[in-house]
Amino acid sequence: MSKTASEYLVEALEKTGVKRVYGVVGDSLNGISDALRRRKSIDWIHMRHEEAAAFAAGAEAHLTGNLAVCAGSCGPGNLHLINGLFDCQRSGVPVLAIASHIPSSEIGIDYFQATHPESLFKECSHYVELVSSANQLPQILKRAIRVAIAKRGVAVIVLPGDVALTKIDADVPEWMVPAAPVIRPGETEIEQLAGFLNEASRVTLFCGAGSAGAHTEVIELARKLKAPIVHAFRGKEFIEYDNPYDVGMTGLVGFASGYAAMKNCDALLMLGTDFPYRAFYPELAKIAQVDVRPEALGNRCSLHLGLLGTVKDTLRAVLPAVKEKTDSSHLNDALIDYKKARKALDSLAESGPNSNIIHPQYVTRLVSELAADDAIFTCDVGTPIIWTARYLKVNGRRRIIGSFNHGSMANAMLQAIGAQATYPDRQVISMSGDGGFSMMMGDFLTLTQMGLPVKVIVLNNGTLGFVEMEMKATGFLDTGCDLKNPNFALMADAIGVRGIRVEKPQELKGAIEAALAHKGPVLLDVVSARQELAMPPKTTVDQAYHFGMFTMRAVLDGRAAQLIDLAKVNLTR
């Protein structure tokens, strides 16, 4: 029985298990949106911006591991998808983007809204192809679905609006989705890894997002090796909880104990991480790496041994050959360091009874204490990432999503939309910065339009905080960072979202409790300290020099009051 290409596409997505399509409608998408309307099997999530649609789809894919879909109309519509799709691709989550296109007869002659999406999307996808005729759609669509799922990234189909309305004679096949394979090194490589670990005296494990699903195996390996476990931010939700060997994070948002545990080892085993900051790797230790992506092996440092495989399957294979160590001095030293670092960090997440400053550490600690055990958190790039990394407690049920690899501003609320659409009965909390929230503020309206009870917590410090800190740390006077914000709570009230504004730390706990208890969407506008310092795990002489240069330039530029405020904010609680 013949059907339009659009009808075939929707039926194929339905058989693949797709539940939602995120996007903005447009004339070249009419065939698809109408097919969705008539079949009623897949929900159309009506966004205000296509970039938001891509971020929302990426959040769904992150949480479920299943294919998520976003769509944009021809020209500017699908171009808006690109930033969100870059995030999906770099985060390794399976997303199919439908980029509708100008009429096929007008391609190549500078038609209204003409672009070449088959070229523009290449850098942010594993696969992108133009459907030149309707009869091509089944083969291209099936391949796009398989590639997005199996390669864990983005696939794009470019579909002209007239082609989408053309009739085809094709049935959707029974088999569409490949199952996840078992990927592990061969026996020789497993023996080499066991020898690498058995010969070392001070082993540290370094875990990233690839450790998902391998919590039991990682903990058992650490037990046998008496090894401290350091994690990258994307490994936090999978490895930090129920972990007696945890010594914290490393990297720019980590802290000293994680840094020291890696620097002081003689053997580092990297598990499912392509951690980008080379300055944090040990200089003298031998390094082995396990990853499912061949391009990640040895990408940041020279390896003694690289193994291609999933963390779970590889550790299962090597554990029987790993000899249990008796010397726990390396682990004990790392745990002592962690206890000191954790105590120092926790002391910053307090607020005295007479304080008039709301510190962001205190905000995040209270949110962590008051949120549901299975809450889903999203966090904006910038200072919200720092406080989430250091103060949000995970438990194996909580989830954390961010733009951790792509580093895009304005991701948190958009990803919260996808998370809440996917799990309508779970608590979803967006830890937003004022810069990120205001950048894509249009999709705040989506919360009311789609009935999504997201809790948006805005750290309103009146600046692009992380950028300001970077400028100061490198000796520059902060320039162009100021944000003249409205009262976000009043703005929320005006559009039908409950708004709560907090300006005093004594009112913060009650405000968070009220926000989390509210049945619908909430915006909690937290007027927080502007000049909150976030010290890196290791402060170098060069950093101290450049910060000193900033203070000198600030005085010469007439900003002595700013330095006094900086001292007050960071020395008083």
C-alpha positions in Angstrom: 0.0 0.0 0.0 1.5 3.4 -1.0 2.1 6.1 1.5 3.8 9.4 1.5 7.5 9.6 2.5 6.4 11.5 5.6 4.1 8.7 6.6 6.8 6.2 6.1 9.2 8.3 8.2 6.8 8.5 11.1 5.9 4.8 11.0 9.6 3.9 11.0 10.3 6.2 14.0 7.3 4.6 15.7 8.7 1.1 15.1 12.1 2.3 16.4 10.6 3.2 19.7 10.6 7.0 19.3 8.1 8.7 21.6 8.7 12.4 20.9 10.0 14.8 18.2 11.3 18.2 19.4 11.1 21.1 17.0 9.5 24.1 15.5 7.0 23.7 12.7 7.5 25.3 9.2 6.2 24.9 5.7 8.8 22.4 4.6 8.0 20.3 7.7 4.2 20.3 7.0 4.1 16.8 5.6 5.9 15.3 8.7 4.1 17.3 11.3 0.7 16.4 9.7 1.7 12.7 9.6 2.6 12.9 13.3 -0.8 14.6 14.0 -2.7 11.9 12.2 -0.9 8.8 13.6 -1.0 10.2 17.2 1.7 7.7 18.2 4.6 10.2 18.7 4.3 13.5 20.5 5.3 16.7 18.9 7.1 18.8 21.6 6.6 22.4 20.4 9.7 24.4 21.2 10.4 28.1 20.6 13.9 27.6 19.1 15.4 24.7 17.2 18.6 24.9 19.2 16.5 24.2 22.3 15.0 21.3 20.4 18.3 19.7 19.8 19.4 20.1 23.4 16.1 18.7 24.7 16.4 15.7 22.4 20.0 15.2 23.6 18.9 15.1 27.2 16.3 12.4 26.4 18.9 10.3 24.6 21.3 10.8 27.6 18.8 9.6 30.1 17.3 6.7 28.2 20.1 5.6 25.9 17.6 5.4 23.1 17.2 7.3 19.9 15.7 10.8 20.3 14.6 13.0 17.4 14.6 16.7 16.7 13.5 18.6 13.5 13.9 21.9 11.9 12.4 23.5 8.8 14.4 24.6 5.7 17.3 27.1 5.8 17.5 29.0 9.1 15.2 26.5 10.9 17.5 23.5 10.6 20.6 25.7 10.9 19.5 26.6 14.4 19.8 22.9 15.3 23.5 22.8 14.8 24.8 24.0 18.2 22.6 21.6 20.1 23.6 18.8 17.7 27.3 19.5 18.3 26.6 18.9 21.9 24.8 15.6 21.2 27.6 14.4 19.0 30.3 15.3 21.4 28.4 13.8 24.3 28.0 10.5 22.4 24.2 10.3 22.6 22.0 8.9 19.8 20.0 11.6 18.1 18.3 11.8 14.7 17.8 15.2 13.2 15.3 15.8 10.4 16.5 18.8 8.4 13.7 19.6 6.0 14.8 21.4 2.9 13.6 23.8 0.1 11.7 22.3 -2.9 13.9 19.8 -4.7 13.4 21.6 -8.0 15.0 24.8 -6.5 18.1 23.3 -5.0 21.3 24.9 -6.4 19.8 28.2 -7.8 19.9 30.5 -4.8 16.2 30.0 -3.8 14.7 31.7 -0.8 16.2 30.2 2.4 18.5 28.0 0.4 21.5 26.4 2.2 23.4 23.1 1.7 22.6 21.2 4.9 24.2 18.0 3.6 27.5 19.9 3.9 26.7 22.1 6.9 25.9 19.2 9.3 28.9 17.0 8.4 31.0 18.2 11.3 28.4 17.5 14.0 27.2 14.1 12.8 28.3 10.6 11.9 26.0 10.5 8.9 24.2 13.1 6.9 22.5 12.6 3.6 20.1 14.4 1.2 17.0 12.5 0.1 16.8 13.5 -3.5 13.8 11.3 -4.3 11.2 9.6 -2.1 12.3 6.2 -3.1 15.7 6.8 -1.4 14.1 7.6 1.9 13.7 4.0 3.3 17.4 3.1 2.7 18.7 6.5 4.0 16.5 6.6 7.0 17.3 3.1 8.1 21.0 3.7 7.8 20.7 7.0 9.7 18.9 5.3 12.6 21.4 2.5 12.7 24.4 4.8 12.7 23.0 7.2 15.4 22.3 4.2 17.7 25.3 2.1 17.0 27.9 4.9 16.8 26.3 6.8 19.7 25.9 10.2 18.0 24.1 12.3 15.5 22.6 11.3 12.1 20.9 13.8 9.9 18.5 13.2 7.0 17.9 16.2 4.7 14.4 15.9 3.3 12.9 18.5 0.8 9.4 19.4 1.6 8.0 18.2 -1.8 9.8 14.9 -1.5 8.3 14.4 1.9 4.8 14.5 0.3 5.6 12.1 -2.5 4.0 8.7 -2.5 6.2 5.6 -2.2 5.6 1.8 -2.2 7.6 0.5 0.7 7.0 -1.2 4.0 8.8 -0.5 7.2 10.9 -3.6 8.0 10.5 -5.5 11.2 14.1 -5.1 12.3 15.4 -1.5 12.7 17.5 -1.1 15.8 20.9 -2.9 16.4 21.5 -4.2 19.9 24.5 -3.1 21.8 27.4 -5.5 21.2 29.8 -6.9 23.7 33.1 -5.2 23.1 36.2 -6.4 24.9 39.9 -6.9 24.2 41.4 -10.2 23.2 43.0 -12.6 25.7 46.5 -11.3 25.0 45.5 -7.7 25.8 43.6 -8.8 28.9 46.8 -10.6 30.1 48.8 -7.5 29.4 46.4 -5.3 31.4 46.6 -7.8 34.3 50.4 -7.7 34.2 50.3 -3.9 34.1 48.2 -3.7 37.2 50.0 -6.5 39.1 53.4 -5.0 38.6 52.5 -1.5 39.8 52.7 -0.6 43.5 50.6 2.6 43.5 47.6 2.4 41.1 45.0 5.1 40.6 41.8 4.6 38.7 40.4 7.5 36.6 36.8 7.0 35.6 34.7 8.9 33.1 31.3 8.5 31.4 32.3 5.3 29.8 32.1 3.7 33.3 28.3 3.8 33.2 26.9 0.5 34.2 30.3 -0.7 35.5 30.1 0.5 39.1 30.3 -3.0 40.7 33.4 -3.9 38.5 35.2 -0.6 39.2 34.7 -0.9 42.9 35.9 -4.5 43.0 39.0 -3.6 41.0 39.8 -0.8 43.4 39.4 -3.1 46.3 41.8 -5.6 44.9 44.4 -3.0 43.9 43.9 -0.8 47.0 43.5 2.0 44.5 41.9 5.4 44.9 39.3 6.3 42.4 39.3 9.7 40.7 36.5 10.7 38.4 36.0 13.2 35.6 32.8 15.3 35.8 30.9 13.0 33.4 31.8 10.0 35.5 30.4 11.6 38.7 26.8 10.2 38.4 28.1 6.7 37.7 31.0 6.3 40.1 31.0 8.7 43.0 28.2 7.1 45.1 28.6 4.1 47.5 32.3 4.2 46.8 34.8 3.8 49.7 37.7 4.5 47.3 36.4 7.8 46.1 38.9 10.6 46.3 37.0 13.2 44.3 37.4 14.9 40.9 40.3 16.4 39.1 40.4 19.1 36.4 39.5 22.7 36.5 36.3 22.1 38.6 37.8 19.4 40.7 39.8 19.6 43.9 43.2 18.9 45.4 42.8 15.3 46.4 41.8 14.0 43.0 44.7 15.9 41.5 47.2 14.5 44.0 46.0 10.9 43.7 46.8 11.0 40.0 50.1 12.8 40.3 51.3 10.5 43.0 50.6 7.1 41.4 53.0 5.0 39.4 50.3 3.5 37.3 47.1 5.2 36.1 44.3 3.2 34.6 41.9 5.4 32.6 38.4 3.9 32.3 36.0 5.4 29.7 37.4 8.9 29.8 39.0 11.2 27.2 39.7 13.8 29.9 41.0 16.9 27.9 43.3 18.8 30.3 46.8 17.5 29.8 48.3 19.5 32.7 46.4 17.2 35.2 47.9 13.9 34.0 50.9 12.4 35.9 54.3 13.0 34.4 56.1 9.9 35.5 53.4 7.2 35.8 52.7 4.5 33.2 49.2 4.9 31.8 46.8 2.3 30.5 43.4 3.3 28.9 40.2 1.3 28.3 37.7 2.9 25.9 35.2 1.8 23.4 36.2 4.6 21.0 39.5 3.9 19.1 40.0 7.6 18.6 40.1 8.2 22.3 43.0 5.9 23.0 46.2 7.8 23.6 44.4 11.0 22.5 45.7 13.1 25.4 48.7 11.3 26.7 51.2 8.6 25.8 50.1 5.2 26.7 51.9 2.1 28.0 48.8 0.1 27.0 45.6 0.9 25.2 42.6 -1.5 25.1 39.5 -1.2 22.9 36.4 -2.4 24.8 33.7 -1.3 27.2 34.7 -0.7 30.8 32.3 -3.3 32.1 33.2 -6.1 29.8 36.9 -5.4 30.0 37.0 -5.3 33.8 34.9 -8.5 34.0 37.5 -10.2 31.9 40.6 -8.9 33.8 39.4 -9.1 37.4 40.1 -12.9 37.9 43.8 -12.3 36.8 44.4 -9.3 39.1 46.3 -10.2 42.3 45.0 -8.6 45.5 47.5 -6.1 46.9 48.3 -5.8 50.6 50.0 -2.4 50.7 47.2 0.2 51.0 49.5 3.2 51.8 48.8 5.0 48.4 45.0 4.6 49.0 45.3 5.7 52.6 47.2 8.8 51.7 44.7 9.7 49.0 41.8 9.2 51.4 43.4 11.4 54.0 43.9 14.1 51.3 40.3 13.7 50.2 39.0 14.1 53.8 40.9 17.3 54.1 39.8 18.6 50.7 36.2 17.7 51.3 36.2 19.4 54.7 37.6 22.6 53.2 35.0 22.6 50.5 32.1 21.8 52.8 33.1 24.8 55.0 32.4 27.1 52.1 28.9 25.7 51.7 27.8 27.3 55.0 25.9 30.4 55.9 26.2 32.2 59.3 23.1 33.4 61.1 24.0 37.0 60.5 25.3 36.7 56.9 23.8 38.9 54.2 25.5 37.1 51.3 24.1 34.1 49.5 27.0 31.9 48.5 26.4 29.6 45.5 28.0 26.7 47.3 25.3 27.0 50.0 22.6 27.1 47.4 23.8 23.9 45.7 24.3 22.1 49.0 20.7 22.9 50.1 19.3 21.9 46.7 21.1 18.6 47.0 19.8 17.9 50.5 16.2 18.8 49.7 15.8 17.3 46.2 14.2 13.9 45.5 16.3 10.8 45.6 15.7 10.2 41.9 15.9 13.9 40.8 17.3 14.8 37.4 19.7 17.8 37.5 20.9 19.8 34.6 23.6 22.4 35.0 24.7 25.4 32.9 28.2 25.8 31.7 30.1 28.3 33.8 30.0 28.6 37.6 26.9 26.3 38.0 29.1 23.4 36.8 31.6 24.1 39.5 29.1 24.0 42.3 27.2 21.1 40.9 30.4 19.1 40.6 31.5 19.8 44.1 28.3 19.9 46.1 25.6 17.8 44.4 25.4 14.3 45.9 24.6 11.4 43.7 23.2 8.0 44.7 22.9 5.8 41.6 19.4 7.1 41.0 20.0 10.8 40.5 21.1 11.9 37.0 23.2 14.8 35.9 23.2 16.3 32.4 25.3 19.2 31.1 27.2 20.4 28.1 30.4 18.9 29.5 32.3 18.3 26.2 30.9 21.0 23.9 30.8 23.6 26.7 27.8 25.6 25.3 26.1 28.3 27.3 22.4 28.1 27.9 22.1 24.3 28.0 20.5 23.6 31.4 16.9 24.7 31.0 16.8 23.3 27.5 18.0 19.9 28.6 15.6 20.1 31.5 12.7 20.3 29.0 13.8 17.1 27.4 14.3 15.4 30.7 10.9 16.4 32.0 9.1 15.4 28.8 10.7 12.0 29.0 10.1 11.5 32.7 7.0 13.6 33.6 6.7 12.2 37.1 10.3 12.8 38.2 11.7 16.0 39.7 13.8 17.9 37.2 15.9 20.8 38.4 17.8 23.2 36.2 20.8 24.7 37.9 21.0 27.8 35.6 23.3 30.8 35.5 21.8 34.1 34.8 23.8 34.4 31.6 22.8 31.0 30.3 19.1 31.3 31.3 18.7 34.7 29.7 20.5 33.6 26.5 17.8 31.1 25.6 15.0 32.6 27.7 12.4 32.2 24.9 12.0 28.5 25.7 11.1 29.3 29.3 7.6 29.7 27.7 7.7 26.0 26.7 7.4 25.0 30.3 3.9 26.5 30.4 2.9 25.6 26.9 3.8 21.9 27.3 2.9 21.7 31.0 6.4 20.8 32.2 6.9 21.2 36.0 10.6 22.0 35.7 12.2 23.8 38.6 14.6 26.4 37.3 17.0 27.7 39.9 18.8 30.8 38.6 22.1 31.9 40.3 21.6 35.6 39.7 25.0 37.1 40.3 24.9 39.8 37.6 27.9 38.6 35.6 29.2 36.0 33.3 31.0 34.6 36.3 33.3 31.9 34.9 34.5 34.2 32.2 35.1 37.0 34.7 37.2 34.5 36.8 39.2 33.4 33.8 40.0 37.0 33.0 41.2 37.7 36.5 43.2 34.5 36.7 45.1 35.5 33.5 45.7 39.0 34.6 43.0 40.8 32.6 40.6 43.3 33.9 37.1 41.8 33.6 35.4 43.5 30.6 31.9 42.9 29.1 30.8 40.5 31.8 28.2 42.6 33.5 24.5 41.5 33.2 21.8 44.0 34.1 19.1 41.5 35.0 15.4 42.0 35.6 13.6 40.5 38.6 13.4 37.1 37.1 10.7 36.0 39.6 8.4 38.8 38.5 9.0 37.9 34.9 8.1 34.3 35.6 4.8 35.3 37.4 3.9 37.4 34.3 4.0 34.4 32.0 2.3 31.9 34.3 5.2 30.3 36.1 5.5 30.6 39.8 8.3 33.0 40.6 10.2 33.1 43.9 13.0 35.6 44.6 15.5 35.2 47.4 17.9 38.0 48.5 18.8 36.8 52.1 20.5 33.5 53.0 18.1 33.1 55.9 15.2 32.7 53.5 16.9 30.3 51.1 16.0 26.9 52.6 12.3 27.8 52.8 12.3 29.1 49.3 13.9 25.9 47.9 11.4 23.8 49.8 8.5 25.8 48.4 9.9 25.6 44.9 10.4 21.8 45.0 7.0 21.2 46.5 5.1 23.3 43.9 3.2 21.1 41.4 4.0 23.2 38.3 7.0 24.9 36.9 8.9 27.3 39.2 11.6 29.9 38.7 13.7 30.5 41.9 15.6 33.7 41.4 18.6 33.5 43.9 20.5 36.8 44.2 23.9 35.3 44.9 27.4 36.6 45.4 29.1 37.9 42.3 32.7 37.5 43.2 32.8 34.0 44.5 36.2 32.5 43.8 36.5 28.9 42.6 40.1 27.8 43.2 41.5 25.1 40.9 42.9 21.9 42.5 46.4 23.1 42.0 47.4 26.8 42.1 50.5 27.5 40.1 53.0 30.3 40.5 51.9 31.6 37.0 48.3 31.8 38.2 49.2 33.6 41.3 51.3 36.1 39.3 48.5 36.8 36.8 46.0 37.2 39.6 48.4 39.6 41.2 48.6 41.5 37.9 44.8 41.7 37.9 44.7 43.2 41.4 47.3 45.8 40.5 45.5 46.8 37.3 42.2 46.9 39.2 43.7 49.5 41.6 45.2 51.5 38.8 41.8 51.4 37.0 40.0 52.8 40.0 38.5 49.5 41.1 39.7 49.2 44.6 36.2 48.8 45.8 35.8 45.7 43.7 38.8 44.1 45.4 37.4 44.9 48.8 34.1 43.2 47.8 36.1 40.2 46.5 37.7 39.8 49.9 34.5 40.2 51.8 32.6 37.7 49.7 35.3 35.0 50.0 36.4 35.5 53.6 32.9 35.8 55.2 30.3 33.1 55.6 
